[in-house]
Amino acid sequence: MIKQYLQVTKPGIIFGNLISVVGGFLLASKGSINFTLFLITLVGVSLVVASGCVFNNVIDRDIDQKMERTKNRVLVKGLISANTSLVYATLLGIAGFATLYFGANPLAMWLSVAGFIVYVGIYSLYMKRHSVYGTLIGSLSGAAPPVIGYCAVSNEFDAGALILLAIFSLWQMPHSYAIAIFRFKDYQAANIPVLPVVKGISVAKHHITVYILAFMIATLMLSLGGYAGYRYLVVAAVVSIWWLGMALSGYKRSNDDRIWARKLFVFSIVAITALSVMMSVDFMTPASKDLLTYVW
């Protein structure tokens, strides 16, 4: 039973979000780490993300049974009731919001509330089923964790937080479209209006390319804005160019779209993990930011 309650929170998604939280937190910390605040932020975000995932599982249980990759989920198989899951999700959410409010700061909590509302209230309840723009709206909630990590330290939503929001929002678009392409039949069977299903895979490829180009610019802004160092800049440039090259390879006539999309998806995880690690270790201190301003 404990395993089922853990599964319904989608541990993989929680772990992926925590990597980005660490990146944002350590970027803002600039080498001076408050380990208590660090632990509290990780726990708070984990609880909020877990809550959102449980709510999503309850909302999506009808379409999950139509998709191959989700047909064995806990709620689809009736291993936990919907009512019990709603209570569970509510308790997780309250615990997460309270942890961030009292342990970090009100800004971190309100950012988590905003991300939660977008994911559960706007994306899961409506946009996912009714609009091709659901992915775009959902990307905003997915970008909340690194911003929460950053603001837990800074206690202000500055240009650095805005750049992080842009980086992680833009990253999620090619990432999500790649999933929709190699899981095309699943989304089609569940009648979910993702771009590849509604507009076609060729149109989705164009959007993937454009979003990766925008992602490339956003990643560079973290260094050009004086928040991350030159080692981060080099890694960001290499990762972005490599990802763009993979996207462009999708235009080859001999290309198998499913295989190509899966590779693009896997590399997207490598890319965002690499950036999260680099912004954690190659931050700009106030002195080095002054030097960067002088050089420019």
C-alpha positions as CSV (number, residue, x, y, z in Angstrom):
1,M,0.0,0.0,0.0
2,I,2.8,2.4,0.8
3,K,4.4,1.7,-2.6
4,Q,1.1,2.7,-4.3
5,Y,0.8,5.9,-2.3
6,L,4.4,6.7,-3.4
7,Q,3.7,5.8,-7.1
8,V,0.7,8.1,-7.4
9,T,3.0,11.1,-6.5
10,K,5.1,10.3,-9.6
11,P,8.6,10.1,-7.9
12,G,10.4,10.5,-11.3
13,I,8.8,13.8,-11.9
14,I,9.6,14.9,-8.3
15,F,13.2,14.0,-8.7
16,G,13.5,15.8,-12.0
17,N,12.1,18.9,-10.5
18,L,14.4,18.7,-7.5
19,I,17.4,18.8,-9.8
20,S,16.2,22.2,-11.2
21,V,15.4,23.4,-7.6
22,V,19.0,22.7,-6.7
23,G,20.3,24.6,-9.7
24,G,18.2,27.7,-8.9
25,F,19.0,27.6,-5.2
26,L,22.8,27.2,-5.6
27,L,22.9,29.9,-8.3
28,A,21.3,32.4,-5.9
29,S,23.4,31.2,-3.0
30,K,26.7,32.1,-4.8
31,G,28.7,29.7,-2.7
32,S,27.2,30.7,0.7
33,I,24.8,27.8,1.3
34,N,22.3,27.8,4.1
35,F,21.9,24.0,4.4
36,T,18.8,24.2,6.6
37,L,17.1,26.5,4.1
38,F,18.3,24.2,1.3
39,L,16.7,21.1,2.9
40,I,13.5,22.9,3.7
41,T,13.2,24.2,0.1
42,L,13.7,20.7,-1.3
43,V,11.1,19.2,1.1
44,G,8.6,22.0,0.4
45,V,8.8,21.8,-3.3
46,S,8.7,18.0,-3.2
47,L,5.5,18.0,-1.3
48,V,3.9,20.6,-3.6
49,V,4.9,18.7,-6.8
50,A,3.7,15.5,-5.2
51,S,0.4,17.1,-4.5
52,G,0.0,18.4,-8.0
53,C,0.9,14.9,-9.4
54,V,-1.7,13.2,-7.3
55,F,-4.4,15.7,-8.3
56,N,-3.3,15.2,-12.0
57,N,-3.7,11.4,-11.5
58,V,-7.2,11.8,-10.2
59,I,-8.2,14.2,-13.0
60,D,-6.6,12.1,-15.8
61,R,-7.7,8.7,-14.7
62,D,-10.3,8.5,-17.6
63,I,-7.8,9.2,-20.3
64,D,-4.9,7.3,-18.6
65,Q,-6.8,4.1,-19.2
66,K,-6.7,4.8,-23.0
67,M,-2.9,5.3,-23.2
68,E,-0.5,2.4,-23.3
69,R,2.1,4.0,-21.0
70,T,-0.5,5.0,-18.3
71,K,-3.0,2.2,-18.4
72,N,-1.5,0.5,-15.3
73,R,-1.4,3.6,-13.1
74,V,-2.7,3.2,-9.5
75,L,-5.9,5.0,-9.9
76,V,-6.7,3.5,-13.3
77,K,-6.5,0.0,-11.7
78,G,-8.5,1.2,-8.7
79,L,-5.8,0.4,-6.1
80,I,-6.5,3.7,-4.4
81,S,-9.9,5.5,-4.6
82,A,-10.3,8.9,-6.1
83,N,-11.7,10.3,-2.9
84,T,-8.8,9.0,-0.8
85,S,-6.4,10.4,-3.4
86,L,-8.0,13.9,-3.2
87,V,-7.6,13.9,0.6
88,Y,-4.0,12.7,0.2
89,A,-3.2,15.4,-2.4
90,T,-4.7,18.1,-0.3
91,L,-2.7,17.2,2.7
92,L,0.5,17.1,0.7
93,G,-0.2,20.5,-0.8
94,I,-1.0,22.1,2.5
95,A,2.2,20.6,4.0
96,G,4.3,21.8,1.1
97,F,2.9,25.4,1.1
98,A,3.3,25.7,4.9
99,T,6.9,24.4,4.7
100,L,7.9,27.0,2.1
101,Y,6.0,29.8,3.8
102,F,7.4,29.2,7.3
103,G,10.8,27.6,6.4
104,A,11.8,29.7,3.4
105,N,9.8,32.9,2.7
106,P,6.3,33.9,1.5
107,L,7.5,34.6,-2.0
108,A,8.7,31.0,-2.4
109,M,5.3,29.9,-1.2
110,W,3.3,32.1,-3.5
111,L,5.4,31.0,-6.5
112,S,4.6,27.4,-5.6
113,V,0.9,28.3,-5.3
114,A,1.0,30.0,-8.8
115,G,2.7,26.9,-10.3
116,F,0.3,24.6,-8.6
117,I,-2.8,26.6,-9.9
118,V,-1.4,26.7,-13.4
119,Y,-0.7,22.9,-13.4
120,V,-3.8,21.6,-11.7
121,G,-6.4,24.3,-12.2
122,I,-5.6,25.5,-15.7
123,Y,-3.6,22.8,-17.4
124,S,-4.9,19.5,-16.0
125,L,-8.6,20.5,-15.6
126,Y,-9.0,22.3,-18.9
127,M,-6.2,23.2,-21.3
128,K,-4.7,19.6,-21.7
129,R,-8.0,18.3,-23.0
130,H,-9.3,21.4,-25.0
131,S,-6.4,23.4,-26.4
132,V,-3.3,22.9,-28.5
133,Y,-1.8,25.5,-26.3
134,G,-2.0,23.3,-23.2
135,T,1.7,22.4,-23.5
136,L,2.6,26.1,-23.5
137,I,0.6,26.8,-20.4
138,G,1.8,23.7,-18.7
139,S,5.4,24.7,-19.3
140,L,5.0,27.7,-17.0
141,S,4.2,25.4,-14.0
142,G,7.1,23.1,-14.9
143,A,9.5,26.1,-14.8
144,A,8.4,27.1,-11.3
145,P,10.7,24.8,-9.2
146,P,14.0,26.4,-10.2
147,V,12.5,29.9,-9.7
148,I,11.3,28.8,-6.2
149,G,14.7,27.5,-5.4
150,Y,16.3,30.8,-6.5
151,C,13.8,33.0,-4.7
152,A,14.0,30.9,-1.5
153,V,17.5,32.4,-1.2
154,S,17.1,35.8,-2.9
155,N,13.6,36.6,-1.5
156,E,13.0,38.7,-4.6
157,F,11.9,38.1,-8.1
158,D,14.7,39.7,-10.1
159,A,16.1,39.4,-13.6
160,G,17.8,36.2,-12.6
161,A,14.5,34.6,-11.6
162,L,12.9,35.8,-14.8
163,I,15.7,34.3,-16.9
164,L,15.4,30.9,-15.1
165,L,11.6,31.0,-15.8
166,A,12.3,31.6,-19.5
167,I,15.0,28.9,-19.7
168,F,12.9,26.2,-18.1
169,S,9.7,27.1,-19.8
170,L,11.3,27.2,-23.3
171,W,13.1,23.9,-22.6
172,Q,9.8,22.1,-21.8
173,M,8.3,22.8,-25.2
174,P,10.7,20.7,-27.4
175,H,10.8,18.2,-24.5
176,S,7.0,17.8,-24.5
177,Y,6.6,17.8,-28.2
178,A,9.2,15.1,-28.5
179,I,7.2,12.9,-26.1
180,A,4.0,13.6,-28.1
181,I,5.7,12.5,-31.3
182,F,7.1,9.2,-30.0
183,R,3.9,8.6,-28.0
184,F,1.8,9.8,-30.9
185,K,-0.7,6.9,-30.9
186,D,-1.3,7.2,-27.2
187,Y,-2.2,10.9,-27.4
188,Q,-4.3,10.2,-30.5
189,A,-6.2,7.4,-28.7
190,A,-6.9,9.6,-25.7
191,N,-7.9,12.5,-28.0
192,I,-5.5,14.9,-26.3
193,P,-5.0,17.9,-28.6
194,V,-1.2,18.2,-28.5
195,L,0.5,19.9,-31.5
196,P,1.8,16.8,-33.4
197,V,-1.7,15.3,-33.3
198,V,-3.6,18.5,-34.2
199,K,-1.3,20.1,-36.7
200,G,0.9,17.2,-37.7
201,I,4.5,16.1,-36.9
202,S,6.1,18.3,-39.6
203,V,4.6,21.4,-38.0
204,A,5.7,20.2,-34.5
205,K,9.3,19.8,-35.9
206,H,9.3,23.5,-36.9
207,H,8.1,24.5,-33.5
208,I,10.7,22.3,-31.8
209,T,13.4,24.1,-33.8
210,V,12.2,27.6,-33.0
211,Y,11.8,26.8,-29.3
212,I,15.3,25.4,-29.1
213,L,16.7,28.5,-30.7
214,A,14.8,30.6,-28.1
215,F,16.1,28.3,-25.4
216,M,19.6,28.9,-26.6
217,I,19.3,32.6,-26.3
218,A,17.7,32.4,-22.8
219,T,20.5,30.1,-21.5
220,L,23.2,32.6,-22.7
221,M,21.4,35.4,-20.9
222,L,22.2,33.9,-17.5
223,S,25.9,34.6,-18.2
224,L,25.5,37.8,-20.1
225,G,23.3,39.1,-17.3
226,G,26.1,38.4,-14.8
227,Y,24.4,35.5,-12.9
228,A,26.5,32.6,-14.2
229,G,30.2,32.3,-15.2
230,Y,32.0,31.4,-18.5
231,R,32.2,27.7,-17.9
232,Y,28.4,27.6,-17.6
233,L,28.3,29.7,-20.8
234,V,30.4,27.2,-22.7
235,V,28.4,24.3,-21.6
236,A,25.1,26.1,-22.3
237,A,26.3,26.9,-25.8
238,V,27.6,23.4,-26.6
239,V,24.4,21.7,-25.2
240,S,22.1,24.1,-27.1
241,I,24.0,23.7,-30.4
242,W,24.0,19.9,-30.1
243,W,20.3,19.9,-29.3
244,L,19.6,22.1,-32.2
245,G,21.6,19.8,-34.5
246,M,19.5,16.8,-33.3
247,A,16.3,18.8,-34.0
248,L,17.4,19.7,-37.5
249,S,18.3,16.0,-38.2
250,G,14.6,15.3,-37.9
251,Y,14.0,16.9,-41.3
252,K,15.8,14.1,-43.1
253,R,13.6,12.1,-45.4
254,S,14.9,8.8,-44.2
255,N,14.3,9.7,-40.6
256,D,12.1,7.5,-38.4
257,D,10.2,10.1,-36.4
258,R,9.6,7.9,-33.4
259,I,13.2,7.0,-32.9
260,W,14.3,10.6,-33.6
261,A,11.8,12.0,-31.1
262,R,12.9,9.6,-28.4
263,K,16.5,10.6,-28.9
264,L,15.6,14.2,-28.8
265,F,13.6,13.6,-25.6
266,V,16.5,11.8,-23.9
267,F,19.0,14.5,-24.8
268,S,16.6,17.2,-23.5
269,I,16.9,15.6,-20.0
270,V,20.7,15.5,-20.4
271,A,20.7,19.1,-21.5
272,I,18.7,20.5,-18.6
273,T,20.6,18.4,-16.1
274,A,23.9,19.7,-17.4
275,L,22.7,23.3,-17.2
276,S,21.3,22.8,-13.6
277,V,24.7,21.4,-12.5
278,M,26.7,24.1,-14.2
279,M,24.6,27.0,-12.7
280,S,25.1,25.3,-9.3
281,V,28.9,25.4,-9.5
282,D,29.7,28.3,-11.8
283,F,27.7,31.2,-10.3
284,M,28.9,34.8,-10.4
285,T,29.8,36.4,-7.1
286,P,29.2,40.2,-6.6
287,A,32.9,40.9,-7.3
288,S,33.0,38.9,-10.5
289,K,29.7,40.5,-11.6
290,D,31.3,44.0,-11.2
291,L,34.3,42.7,-13.3
292,L,31.9,41.5,-16.0
293,T,30.2,44.9,-16.1
294,Y,33.6,46.6,-16.3
295,V,34.7,44.4,-19.2
296,W,31.5,45.0,-21.1
